[in-house]
Every structure is written in C-alpha cells, then in structure tokens.
Amino acid sequence: MRIGPYTFDSNLFLSPLAGYTNLPFRLVVREIGGVDWTTTDLVNARSLIERNPRALQLIRTCPAEKLLAVQLFGAVPEEMRDAAALVESLGIASVDINMGCPVKKVVGIGGGSAMMTELGKTARLVRGMIDAVKIPVTAKMRLGWDEQNLTAPDLARVLEDNGVAAIFVHGRTRAQGFSGTVNLAGIRAVVQAVRRIPVIGNGDVTTPEAAKKMLDETGCAGVSIGRGAFYNPWIFAHTRRFLATGQPSPEPGYAERVQVMRRHLDLMIEVFGEDYGCRLFRRPAAWYAKRFGPAKEFKRGVTQFRTRAEFEALLASYERWRAPFLDESGELRAAYRPGPLVASFMRDDDPDEPAVLRREAIPVPKGPVDVW
Ligand SMILES: Cc1cc2nc3c(=O)[nH]c(=O)nc-3n(C[C@H](O)[C@H](O)[C@H](O)COP(=O)(O)O)c2cc1C
C-alpha cells in the first residue's frame, strides 16, 4: 500500500469515529495488528490553530503511531491551510480532510459533506493546503449529497488533479445518513474516476469476507473499517489473514478479550486520567462484553464505575456470576456461545450469500454523534 511517500504493509485502515478513535483505541487496534494507518476524530481547524486544549487532546499521539492522519474539518481556506501546517510541524504523517460529515453544525459552515457540492471552491481550498505542506493530504467523502448528486467521482478526479494523495469513500450519500446499504457500484465509480491515487472503500465492513467483497467488487486499493472495529478490534488482524490465506481466524476467547479490554482501560486512564478515562470507557467496555456470552451482570455494573479498582471489582463479581455458564474446561457451554459475526451489505434475501455474511444493520452508537 502506498500513500504519498509512505509504503506500508496493510491495506486496511481504521476510519475516524468522533468520540471513539482516540489514542487509546487506536493503540489497542494497532497492538492487536493488521492496521498500519489510522486517523484521528475530526478536528475543527480553527480550534486547532487557536490551540484549543480539546483540539490538542484530539491530535495527541505517541511514537508507536508512525502513520497517523489528523482529520481536519472547516471551510475557511486560510484556517485549513494553517491547521495543516501546524499538523505537519508536529511531525504527524498526514492530513485528511473531512468532506463527508452530515452533521448540521459542520455542514452549516460549509464543511463536511457541503464540500461535495462545490467542486471548484473545494479544489481551491485543498490546493491551498497542499501548497502549504510536504506531507500527503487525503480526503474522506461520501458518494455525494444525495442520489441526484453523486459528485464523488468528479470530486475525486478534481482532487487528484490538485495533488490529493488518496481518497477514502463511504459508499452512502449524505441524505442516507446510515440507512440503507453501502453502494459498492458507487465506490467503484470513484475508483474508475481517478488515475493513479489509491481509493479506499468504506462502509458496513464487519467481517473479513465483507472486506474481500468490497475489494473484489469495487477494485478499491484498501478498505477502511469504523463501526466494525468497535465491536471487534480484532477485525484488522483477522481480515489481513483472510485476504492473505483465505483462512478464517479463530475468535479470541474470553481471557484474551479481557486482557485487551484491561489494556484499553489502562491506556484510557493514562491519556485521560482515572475519573474521565473510566467514564469514557464505559461504552467500549460494554462492546467488549458483547462477545462474552451471557453478560447481563457485567452490563449492569459497567455504567457506574469511576475507578480502576471498581472496574476490577465488577469484573471479579461478573466472573463469579458467569461461572455456572462454563463447562469443566472453563469454556462457555455451547448453548451460551455468541453467534457468528455477520456483515450488513450482504443482502438478506440473496440465497448465494452464506448466512454468516448477512445482517440487517450495524448499530450506530447513541450520543451527540449519532447523526453521523
Ligand atoms: C460515531 C461515529 C462517528 C464518526 N465520526 C467521523 C469523523 O469524525 N470523521 C469522518 O470522516 N467520519 C466519521 N464517521 C464515519 C465513519 O468514519 C465511517 O465513514 C462510517 O461509519 C461508515 O463506515 P463503517 O460502516 O465501517 O462504520 C463517524 C461514524 C460514526 C458511527
């Protein structure tokens, strides 16, 4: 895989997920393996140049994150240019431009998916950023504003002509939000519109099989995974293996899940402090529990803890509660094991798709960003 001057092994990417793709989560997925390039949550360009502490927190990184892109949003060319220069001065590998966000606050100022509606203006803004930095500048977009305005192929071509190093494309329109299924033909049209730069497909990938289907059917150079990684941070490692060998990977067992969950919490506390780190970790902790088998007792307590010690006490009491569901070898009894992971853009009514690949929809987490 190549983006600008960088060559790296994995063609799998972690998508930006505002509120979640913080440094601890990015490190956890990297440590599990299968991903070389990650992106921060979207960062307001103006806040960054004003050195707003929240914006600085969003771009916090460490040497283990060699290939990191900071994603900027904004519509004022000078602010986007200066923010890109600031990112470069901090030694960060790349800058990504948000052209897909449908949230009113972002679109209202001409940023996010509004950038897909004015190609000339967007091209000038992007050009200004590219001229100001040496690091590669990439763009993340949707297919267009709505079905009648599928501007992604034209925009991708214009951006390539202006020096953008890669395009990330979520196969839905702004009007679609997260409804419906990902449009693989729409992603393919973007792949066909550019000449040299890589196009990375995105949307609804929750299994290695779904990633392969996206690569095969769109011709994209790589796949970016967002929500699929919330629920399964092992997805990159498993997908890499599947793409290389055709072999599925065994699902991690309970002990491994708990080990990774603890590591994630340690990093949350290191980065955000104990109180805030624990509170922020309540939701991710519940995601880990989705694959624990019976977890009612864990989920009940997980909305409360405020310290590492409380978390450990919760885990210990959960493990006592869980014991009756285990057999003599300490494994979950068959009746309690979670079902297979499934992917959403495989049609439910398509008899050729194995059941393991089907699913209605991936949940979008509730909260201030649930309109993404
Ligand atoms: C909670 C949430 C936050 C998101 N935040 C961002 C963001 O900051 N920047 C961005 O470009 N896309 C953002 N997205 C969109 C994702 O990067 C991705 O394009 C989308 O979720 C589809 O991929 P998926 O099906 O693999 O999740 C967000 C999506 C969700 C669900």
The ligand as a Gaussian input file, in Angstrom:
#p B3LYP/6-31G(d) Opt

LIG

0 1
 C      -19.998000       7.557000      15.926000
 C      -19.411000       7.879000      14.589000
 C      -18.518000       8.926000      14.470000
 C      -17.964000       9.240000      13.219000
 N      -17.049000      10.256000      13.137000
 C      -16.454000      10.527000      11.940000
 C      -15.445000      11.538000      11.839000
 O      -15.039000      12.172000      12.812000
 N      -14.923000      11.778000      10.607000
 C      -15.325000      11.086000       9.488000
 O      -14.810000      11.341000       8.401000
 N      -16.243000      10.119000       9.572000
 C      -16.815000       9.816000      10.777000
 N      -17.732000       8.803000      10.848000
 C      -17.998000       7.990000       9.660000
 C      -17.056000       6.777000       9.650000
 O      -15.716000       7.151000       9.530000
 C      -17.411000       5.827000       8.502000
 O      -17.278000       6.519000       7.281000
 C      -18.807000       5.274000       8.614000
 O      -19.110000       4.893000       9.945000
 C      -19.020000       4.057000       7.687000
 O      -18.081000       3.061000       7.979000
 P      -18.431000       1.799000       8.936000
 O      -19.665000       1.170000       8.406000
 O      -17.199000       0.921000       8.812000
 O      -18.614000       2.345000      10.320000
 C      -18.324000       8.501000      12.078000
 C      -19.229000       7.454000      12.210000
 C      -19.771000       7.137000      13.443000
 C      -20.723000       5.988000      13.544000

